[in-house]
Amino acid sequence: MSLNHRDLFIRQNLYPGIDPSIPLGADGVGIVESGSTAELDSRWRGKRVVLIPGIGWESDPLGPEARGRYIMLGAVKGAPCGTFSEYVAVEENQVVTCPEHLSDAEAATFPLAGVTAYRALFTKGGVKRGTKLLITGIGGGVGLTALLLAVNAGAEVYVTSSSEKKISRAKELGAKDGILYTTPNWSRELKKTSGELDVVLDSAGGDICTHAVPLLHQGGAIVTYGMTLGPKTPFTMQAVLKVSVSLGGSC
């Protein structure tokens, strides 16, 4: 298992639908001890698997198939278990074979951040080879995962942060450039290097539209997967006229 920021939010009573009788944890990797039937036991016993962190989102790329029935593992009402446990019991469709090249630590930290980043990048943002992308506030789990996925997909990635150290690390991981968001008119300064962008991936909210719209070309997208600065993001008329905005939720 791995510790996700979501687990800290739950401990602080900042997450909806909390059930303290269920252990924390949505991320995990492990070895299958047994299956509930002879067929399942034969198919899965002894295999190293990654747990799928959510339940009720099967195939529709746009969102969960049944309204109100999507739940995540760990400390929420209706969840069958949490991964902060020695043993868990889940349905067969809640596990996938773990890629051999991933260590236990790597595999355990990927599911929640990885699914969130993947959906925000590729489903909502339409990122592909050659896409010019900004990831704001680089340094969190989803942001760093998005950076790695986008770079490996052939996108040209730029980042913002309040830390030069985090920007330098992002460049080591493949980002083309970055800028401190404490810089006055940071979007204008970034544009001198990046030119017009296709997508802005944001987790902070706040006045992101004000900063992002001048960076984006006509028809670009702002994809939001969090609002750490507050629960509202003003949507300006400038954005209506120039930019299509996608709101991407976490898994």
Steps between C-alpha positions, in 0.01 A plus 500: 500500500599866476391819675300737278414860580136387493572293812618814679185686393290215642688519831421872509130435428531686169366219282131416443330178607762388750450163674756459782422129529678438167881522492666783308679447170406483132840407354651156529688209347518145632506126441171314459468247783190323372192525282143448619441225241721226357507682165601833654753331724660328202510825302631739765671323793860614540480783247618850585215743435419869521168601653272724297424790739142573391179300462213576262683651203534222249523618138355846430796738453290804589393392848358230728216307342262527798457835670589492868637144493866574440701447817866475583673254727585608849294655781192604299144366520445200276868422447572129551842561656798726544853410401654584837439134585689172500228330293216633287215327318394649165316398185701364208442816299679700771843357422736505204826314457789717615754584226822314572722805455336686790627457855245460778557864602449625145192288441342595833533874436365501145126407501325806642740764369546312174131464418432865592792622288410273207138613487592867533768480231363267237123474554428863589802678352549294186877507551702323230841517335586863431246648745633806682395467862533696824478321836451750781634452851735214412612290794187311608439135418248557219702782347823299491320195365339717231842638411646152451200376302493809279873497429487132408204572272713752311344819639698820556453576869544821696449538876445757772596481866589717798830309523799521266604158631172344385530665159856368464383151592216525248753587230703194596183294449444645153329839535620748241489803729332646806430822685428607856133589534608766750649690205288807410302428179646150495281382212618786280861420585452128436343568162826661385654153528210266437299684240129415487399182682239235427410393854540627856473232769419660835439388858487835679196678359483862611564743217634235261276623216653847522850357464429212264284659232776729366727194476260286298435503130146519365313190611754401764392333823534552873464170683445528874537202734513690829444838664744534788465880505124483555180335378430749218675599177366808317421421138559817300334619180847503347508123557157460341613681188836327468530180699301182553529402865501138617452416867668171579414326826724268693436126489 
